[in-house]
Amino acid sequence: MFKSYVKLVEKYGFLFIACFALVYLFTSWGENWALTWLHIGALITAPIIGVSDMKGSQTGRDQDEE
């Protein structure tokens, strides 16, 4: 069970980070503008990095099968 949890977090961890950044962004909007812009940057970069990691792991898996 623990291994499946670790695989899930490795595969979709970027979504967890983006969701928590979005929730924090909504709750703290306008209180501290530096943190607001930091979380907006996290919302942009986390999915980009995560999708590129997923694509890289899929191409690596395809090369291993050959």
ChimeraX attribute file (.defattr): number of C-alpha atoms within 10 A of each C-alpha:
attribute: neighborCount
match mode: 1-to-1
recipient: residues
	/A:1	5
	/A:2	7
	/A:3	8
	/A:4	9
	/A:5	10
	/A:6	12
	/A:7	11
	/A:8	11
	/A:9	13
	/A:10	13
	/A:11	15
	/A:12	15
	/A:13	16
	/A:14	21
	/A:15	16
	/A:16	13
	/A:17	14
	/A:18	21
	/A:19	15
	/A:20	15
	/A:21	20
	/A:22	15
	/A:23	12
	/A:24	14
	/A:25	18
	/A:26	12
	/A:27	10
	/A:28	12
	/A:29	14
	/A:30	12
	/A:31	9
	/A:32	9
	/A:33	11
	/A:34	10
	/A:35	15
	/A:36	18
	/A:37	14
	/A:38	13
	/A:39	21
	/A:40	15
	/A:41	13
	/A:42	19
	/A:43	20
	/A:44	12
	/A:45	13
	/A:46	18
	/A:47	18
	/A:48	12
	/A:49	12
	/A:50	18
	/A:51	15
	/A:52	11
	/A:53	15
	/A:54	14
	/A:55	12
	/A:56	12
	/A:57	13
	/A:58	12
	/A:59	11
	/A:60	11
	/A:61	11
	/A:62	10
	/A:63	9
	/A:64	8
	/A:65	6
	/A:66	5
